[in-house]
């Protein structure tokens, strides 16, 4: 029963995030906010809501490994699985800004998280903890990233970006309310039943967060990227994935930790290392071929690394 409820929770969570984005985007459009700005704010935040809700609930319930595992797992899935499968379907060209700024910034995000999480290593304290001050610093980095994003957006047309469906006011309100309620109850179902499954299988909460929840919340991005690659429109895939990874660390974890400080299990350092190596490998792969692209061979390497990582976690 716990497995069924977990799946239902994932469906409700992802569906509610989409409903919330539709309602919020409709409201924003009525205030004459450009599509590009809506895409950079409402839509970008909306795609991070599933991870955010799970982390906040897990943090308040004292399930720190689940919260941090969710962020780490999402970043691993985004690079190794989403980019890997997409590149196998169709080689992905990487935009110049992604190479120069966004990939290095995502590497910086993991490095900052590693330093903050390892008080025992760097400060000699007896307990490792992501504190509220750490959360505020993460959010400060996030604001820097958002500033960079808006500067880049100025070079585009105001009509580019997310296409907005305008709804009647009553329907927009309904979508917003339904989205918020759905996010909460979907998150509760996921956190409670993931914990139960972990206990029943003898797995840690971190492993459930990394393998099950992170994969579940990343399925929409995987499906979207694969379809885009199949249609030959995957040039934005790497940028979207890297942006999502930055959001996960600086925004999702920043908000979570600011609301409720989270103890850090030093055994998760290995998983942080996997994210760091994956990000560096992505950066290296971009320069190993002409035209800044991820080809099918490199995509296959990413996919094999993800499968090896899953086997390692389970074994």
Residue pairs with C-beta under 8 A, 6 or more apart in sequence:
2 193
2 196
2 197
2 200
3 193
3 197
5 189
5 192
5 193
6 189
6 190
6 193
6 194
6 197
6 212
6 216
7 216
8 189
9 186
9 187
9 188
9 189
9 190
9 193
10 186
10 190
10 213
10 216
10 217
10 219
11 186
12 182
12 185
12 186
12 189
13 50
13 53
13 54
13 182
13 183
13 186
13 187
13 190
13 217
14 50
14 186
14 216
14 217
14 219
14 220
15 182
15 186
16 49
16 178
16 179
16 180
16 181
16 182
16 183
16 186
17 46
17 47
17 49
17 50
17 179
17 183
18 46
18 179
18 220
19 175
19 178
19 179
19 182
20 46
20 49
20 175
20 176
20 178
20 179
20 180
20 182
20 183
21 42
21 43
21 46
21 47
21 179
22 165
22 167
22 175
23 167
23 171
23 172
23 173
23 174
23 175
23 176
23 178
23 179
24 42
24 46
24 175
24 176
24 179
25 38
25 42
25 43
25 162
25 164
25 165
26 164
26 165
26 166
26 167
26 171
26 172
26 175
27 172
27 176
28 37
28 38
28 41
28 42
28 164
29 35
29 38
29 164
29 166
30 166
30 169
34 158
34 159
34 161
35 158
35 159
35 160
35 161
35 162
35 163
35 164
36 153
36 156
36 157
36 158
36 159
36 160
36 161
36 162
37 150
37 153
37 158
37 161
38 161
38 162
38 164
39 161
39 162
40 146
40 149
40 150
40 153
40 161
42 162
43 162
44 243
44 247
45 247
45 251
47 220
47 221
47 244
47 247
48 244
48 247
48 248
48 251
48 252
49 183
50 183
50 186
50 187
50 217
51 70
51 71
51 74
51 217
51 248
51 252
52 251
52 252
52 255
52 256
53 183
53 184
53 186
53 187
54 66
54 67
54 70
54 187
54 190
54 191
54 213
54 217
55 67
55 70
55 71
55 252
55 253
55 255
55 256
56 187
56 255
56 256
56 259
56 260
57 187
57 188
57 191
58 64
58 66
58 67
58 70
58 191
58 209
58 256
59 67
59 256
59 257
59 259
59 260
59 262
60 259
60 260
61 191
63 191
63 195
63 205
64 262
64 263
64 264
64 265
65 204
65 205
65 206
65 209
65 265
65 268
66 191
66 194
66 195
66 205
66 206
66 208
66 209
66 213
67 209
67 253
67 256
67 262
68 117
68 130
68 206
68 209
68 253
68 262
68 264
68 265
68 268
69 205
69 206
69 207
69 208
69 209
69 210
69 213
69 214
69 268
69 271
70 209
70 210
70 213
70 214
70 217
71 248
71 249
71 252
71 253
72 209
72 210
72 214
72 268
72 271
72 272
72 274
72 275
73 209
73 210
73 211
73 213
73 214
73 215
73 271
74 214
74 217
74 218
74 244
74 245
74 248
75 110
75 245
75 248
75 249
75 275
75 278
75 279
76 210
76 214
76 271
76 274
76 275
76 278
76 306
76 309
77 214
77 215
77 218
77 222
77 306
78 218
78 221
78 241
78 242
78 244
78 245
79 241
79 245
79 275
79 278
79 279
79 282
79 302
80 278
80 302
80 303
80 305
80 306
80 309
81 215
81 218
81 222
81 302
81 303
81 306
82 218
82 221
82 222
82 225
82 237
82 241
83 92
83 225
83 237
83 238
83 241
83 282
83 294
83 299
83 302
84 299
84 300
84 301
84 302
84 303
84 305
84 306
85 222
85 225
85 226
85 299
85 303
86 92
86 225
86 226
86 228
86 229
86 234
86 237
86 299
87 229
87 294
87 295
87 296
87 298
87 299
87 302
88 296
88 299
88 300
88 303
89 226
89 229
89 230
89 234
90 229
90 230
90 232
90 234
91 293
91 294
91 295
91 296
91 299
92 229
92 234
92 235
92 237
92 238
92 293
92 294
92 299
93 234
93 235
93 291
93 292
93 293
94 235
94 238
94 239
94 286
94 292
94 293
94 294
95 235
95 236
95 238
95 239
95 292
96 292
97 152
97 239
98 238
98 239
98 242
99 283
99 286
99 287
99 292
101 148
102 239
102 242
102 243
102 246
103 238
103 242
103 279
103 282
103 283
103 286
104 283
105 145
105 148
105 242
105 246
106 242
106 245
106 246
106 249
106 279
107 276
107 279
107 280
107 283
108 141
109 141
109 245
109 246
109 249
109 250
110 249
110 272
110 275
110 276
110 279
111 276
112 137
112 138
112 141
112 249
113 138
113 249
113 253
113 272
114 269
114 272
114 276
115 122
116 130
116 134
116 137
116 138
117 128
117 130
117 264
117 268
117 269
117 272
118 128
118 264
118 266
118 269
119 125
119 127
119 128
119 129
120 126
120 127
120 128
120 266
127 263
128 263
128 264
128 265
128 266
129 261
129 262
129 263
129 264
130 253
130 257
130 261
130 262
130 263
130 264
131 257
131 261
132 257
132 258
132 261
134 257
135 253
135 254
135 255
135 256
135 257
135 258
135 259
135 261
136 254
136 258
137 254
138 249
138 250
138 251
138 253
138 254
138 257
139 250
139 251
139 254
139 255
139 258
141 250
141 254
142 246
142 247
142 250
142 251
142 254
145 246
145 250
149 243
167 175
190 213
190 216
194 205
194 208
194 209
194 212
194 213
195 205
195 208
197 203
197 208
197 212
198 204
198 205
198 207
198 208
206 265
206 267
206 268
206 271
207 313
207 314
210 271
210 313
211 310
211 313
211 314
221 240
221 241
221 244
225 234
225 237
225 240
225 241
228 234
228 236
228 237
229 237
238 282
238 294
242 282
245 275
245 279
256 262
274 309
278 302
278 305
281 301
281 302
281 305
282 294
285 294
285 298
286 292
286 293
286 294
288 298
289 295
289 298
294 302
